[in-house]
Amino acid sequence: SVMLNLFSQHYEGLLHCNSSWQDQNQISHQDYWTSLNQAVFIPCPMGYINLETARVYEALEAGAIPLLLRSHAFQPYPYFDALWGPHPVPVFDSWKSAVNYVTGLSDDDCRDLACRVQEWYISYKANLTQKILAIIHSLSVNNRELLPAHIVHLPVD
C-alpha cells in the first residue's frame, strides 16, 4: 500500500487492485498486457516471500523498466545483483527512493535507460538460453538413457 500511495500521488495510470488470486473483478489478460505495453516504468513489488516475481519479467517483456526493491527481511542482500550480476535495472532501498528517481528523470534519460534495460535483457535471455542448452547437452552426453529422445539431440550453438 505504501508503493501504491506514493506512485498514485505522482502518476496517472492503471491502478487495479484484486482482493485475491483469481478475483472475479480482475482485468482481462488483454487489458493487462495493453497497460504493460504502454508503461514506461512498472513498480514490481515482491511476492509473498520472494523479491523476484513474474511482474519483473512481464515488465521486461513488455519493454518497460521494472522498478525493484534491493532487499527485504527474507532476502537481506542485493537480491537482483546476486541473481543477474551487473544490470541496468533500477533497484531501490525504498519505494520513496524509486518515486524520487523516476520524477527526476528527463524524457531523454528515460529513453536512454529503456534502451539500456532492453539491450541488457535481450542479452541476458540469450545467455541464459545458452547456459540451459549447455546443461541439457551435458546431461544428454552423460546420461543419454535418462532423457527423452527429442532432448538428446538439441544443438548447443
C-alpha positions in Angstrom: 0.0 0.0 0.0 3.0 2.4 0.6 4.0 1.8 -3.0 0.5 2.4 -4.4 0.1 5.6 -2.4 3.5 7.1 -3.4 3.1 6.4 -7.1 -0.6 7.4 -7.3 0.4 10.8 -5.9 2.7 11.4 -8.8 1.4 9.5 -11.8 -1.8 8.6 -13.5 -2.1 5.2 -14.9 -3.8 1.9 -14.4 -4.3 1.1 -10.8 -6.4 -2.1 -10.3 -6.3 -4.0 -7.1 -7.6 -7.5 -6.6 -8.7 -8.9 -3.3 -7.3 -12.3 -4.1 -5.8 -14.5 -6.8 -8.4 -15.3 -9.5 -10.6 -12.4 -8.2 -13.8 -12.1 -10.2 -13.1 -8.3 -10.8 -9.6 -8.8 -12.3 -8.9 -7.1 -15.6 -8.7 -9.1 -18.8 -5.4 -10.6 -19.9 -5.5 -8.3 -23.0 -6.1 -5.2 -20.9 -3.3 -6.1 -18.6 -0.8 -6.5 -21.4 -2.0 -3.4 -23.1 -1.3 -1.4 -19.9 2.1 -3.0 -19.6 3.0 -2.2 -23.2 2.0 1.4 -22.7 4.0 1.9 -19.5 7.5 3.3 -19.2 8.1 2.3 -15.6 6.4 -0.6 -13.7 6.8 -0.9 -10.0 7.3 -4.5 -9.2 6.6 -5.3 -5.5 7.8 -8.5 -4.0 5.7 -11.6 -3.9 4.6 -13.4 -0.8 8.3 -14.0 0.2 10.5 -13.5 -2.8 11.6 -10.2 -4.4 11.7 -11.9 -7.8 8.2 -12.3 -9.3 6.5 -12.8 -12.6 5.8 -9.0 -12.6 9.5 -8.3 -13.1 9.7 -10.4 -16.3 6.3 -9.2 -17.5 7.6 -5.6 -17.3 10.8 -6.5 -19.2 8.9 -8.5 -21.9 6.6 -5.5 -22.4 9.6 -3.2 -22.9 9.0 -1.3 -19.7 11.5 -0.5 -17.0 10.8 -2.5 -13.8 11.3 -0.7 -10.5 12.6 -3.0 -7.9 13.5 -3.1 -4.2 17.1 -4.1 -3.4 16.4 -6.4 -0.4 13.8 -7.5 2.1 13.9 -9.1 5.5 13.6 -12.5 3.9 16.4 -11.7 1.4 18.7 -9.1 3.3 21.2 -8.7 0.5 21.2 -7.1 -3.0 19.0 -9.8 -4.4 18.9 -8.8 -8.1 22.6 -8.2 -8.3 23.2 -11.7 -6.9 20.6 -13.1 -9.4 21.6 -11.3 -12.6 25.1 -9.9 -12.0 25.7 -6.4 -13.4 22.5 -5.0 -14.9 20.9 -1.5 -15.6 17.5 -2.2 -14.0 16.9 0.5 -11.3 16.9 -1.0 -7.8 16.0 1.0 -4.6 16.1 0.7 -0.9 12.5 2.1 -0.7 9.5 3.0 -2.9 10.0 6.7 -1.9 13.5 6.5 -3.4 12.0 4.9 -6.6 9.5 7.7 -6.9 12.2 10.4 -6.4 14.4 8.7 -9.0 11.6 8.5 -11.6 10.4 12.0 -11.1 13.9 13.3 -11.5 14.5 11.8 -14.9 14.2 13.7 -18.2 12.4 12.2 -21.2 15.9 11.6 -22.8 17.1 9.9 -19.6 14.0 7.7 -19.7 14.6 6.7 -23.3 18.3 6.0 -22.7 17.5 3.9 -19.6 14.8 2.0 -21.5 17.2 1.2 -24.3 19.9 0.0 -21.9 17.5 -2.2 -20.0 16.1 -3.8 -23.1 19.6 -4.4 -24.6 20.7 -6.0 -21.4 17.5 -8.1 -21.1 17.9 -9.4 -24.7 21.5 -10.4 -24.0 20.5 -11.8 -20.6 17.9 -14.1 -22.2 20.3 -15.2 -24.9 23.0 -16.1 -22.4 20.5 -17.9 -20.2 19.3 -19.9 -23.1 22.8 -20.9 -24.0 23.5 -21.9 -20.4 20.4 -24.1 -20.2 21.2 -25.7 -23.6 24.7 -26.4 -22.4 23.3 -28.1 -19.2 20.9 -30.2 -21.3 23.7 -31.1 -23.7 25.9 -32.1 -20.8 23.2 -34.2 -19.3 22.4 -35.8 -22.7 26.1 -36.8 -23.2 26.5 -38.2 -19.7 23.0 -39.6 -19.1 21.5 -40.4 -22.5 19.3 -43.1 -21.1 17.6 -40.7 -18.6 16.5 -38.1 -21.2 13.7 -38.3 -23.8 15.0 -38.8 -27.3 13.9 -35.3 -28.5 16.1 -33.6 -25.9 19.2 -35.7 -26.5 19.8 -34.1 -29.9 19.3 -30.4 -29.0 22.0 -28.1 -30.5 24.3 -26.1 -28.2 25.4 -23.4 -30.6 
